[in-house]
Amino acid sequence: MTGPAARLPRLWRTTSLRFAALYVALFAASTVLLGGVVFWIARDALSHQMRARILAETESLRAERRTAGPAALARAVRRDGRGAGALDYRVQAADGSRIAGELPRLPPRAGWTILARPTGQAERETEQRGENPERLLVLMTPLDAGSWLAVGDDLGRISEVQDAILAAFAWALGLVVLLGGGGGILLSRAFLHRVDTIGRTAEAIIAGDLSRRIPERGTGDDLDRLAGTLNRMLDRIGALMESLRQVSADVAHDLRTPMARLMQQLDTARTHATTLAAYREAVDAAVAETESILASFAALLRIAQVEGGSRRAAFREVDLSALTASVAETYAPSIEAADHRFVVAIAPGLRIEGDAPLLTQMLANLLDNALRHTPAGTTIRLGLGLEHGRAVLRLADDGPGVAAAERGRILERFYRTERSRSTPGSGLGLTLVAAVAELHDAGLTVADAAPGLAVVVAFPPAPRMR
């Protein structure tokens, strides 16, 4: 069963739906709080407005009585008590009898009071329908000769506004819950769909399909960025697995020959050597072959360690200028002894973040490679300078160089050009150079020096250089 009913339990367990429910609850609480504040403010404002109106009308009628007499007051009450929205009045004598107005008899007590109209036929019908009877806010004001003036207004108007506010916020609360809940469910279903996609991709990779990748929508959201990061991780894992397969094949292929030579030398010594000198010669040859094999394995292990990134923990600020000068000084006698010309140009004070021993090994491999694969009379140029805010190391020679089709391959494990197969070496020197450059996030370029070969390593800016 894979329909919505089966997915619902998982949907309720998703983090996104829980967050959506939390936000809906917060918005609902905010709506209720805001509604309460608006309700109380509106009620107080309307009550204040009603009292102000009653007070103003009371003062107006008292002024008219003072200037025009009691008869004018009675006429004004009859006149003002008509029409929609009119106030309610009563002028009563000292004995409580009505002089003018429609309000019922009120106790002779000055101040504000709440009055419910006596229940007549219309009011009884109102109560039977479940509606509240009319309630009035009345101000009693004493006049001369023991008479009283009562001015009132219908409190139902305030109740109507309050009911309208409550209804509006009730609708708002309902919409918040409905839209928030619906949006949360839709968002959670979309989130769950994308999580399931990631899960299916992971299961396919676990099953052995390393070519599978998580689809990206191009929206740039959190899940899209996560998918991109995971895809880059999978690309890296795929490259490492391919590299591992390639290394296994290369080791089996390239070490088979020296192992066969070693076995042949030992077999020859066992079957043909008859003197101590012959045995010693055979053993020396076997030891030399074994040392070459062990050196190849040591280089492979070092490359694997560098490519694994574990050496990043040893990164420190390195004076690259001083390090390059030290390596150049070490190699200068060997280069000059091989009848090469060595030109060094190092800018002082260039520092980077890196591993000093590995950088030293990289420089040594570059110089050793140039020394081995160029004829006598070649000029080797080592330079270090600052270009566009980056420390750039450049090693170039004017020797025979490398064909364009082979320049990219000389960085591969055990790869050797046809011309260099007769020279000593395992074909791992430039591979280690490439691994160290990648560990330091440096760009490595192998180019034509016209004539000769140029290797350029461009390091990223160090913190002081940024």
Buried (B, 14 or more C-beta within 10 A) or exposed (E): EEEEEEBEEBBEEBEBBEEBBEBBEEBBEEBBEEBEEBBEEBBEEBEEEBBEEBEEBBEEBBEBBEEEEBEBBBEBBBEBBEEEEEBBBBBBEEEEEEBBBBBBEBEBEEEEBEBEBEEEEEBEEBEEEEEEBBBBBBBBBEBEEEBBBBBBBBBBEBBEBBEEBBEEBEEBBEEBBEEBBEEBBEBBBEBBEBBEBBEEBBEBBEEEEBEBBBEBEEEEEEBBEBBBEBBEEBEEEBEEEEBEEEBEEBBEEBBEEBEEBBEEBBEBBEEEBEEEEEEEBBBEBBEEBBEBBEEBEEBBEBBBBBBEEEBBEEBEEBBBBBBBBEBBEEBBEEBEEBEBEBEBEBBEEBBBBBBBEBBBBBBBBBBBBBBEBBEEEBBBBBBBBBEEEBBBBBBBBBBBBBEEEBBEBBBBBBBBBEEBEEEEBBBBBBBBBBBBBBBBEBBBEBBBBEEBBBBBBBBBBBEEBE
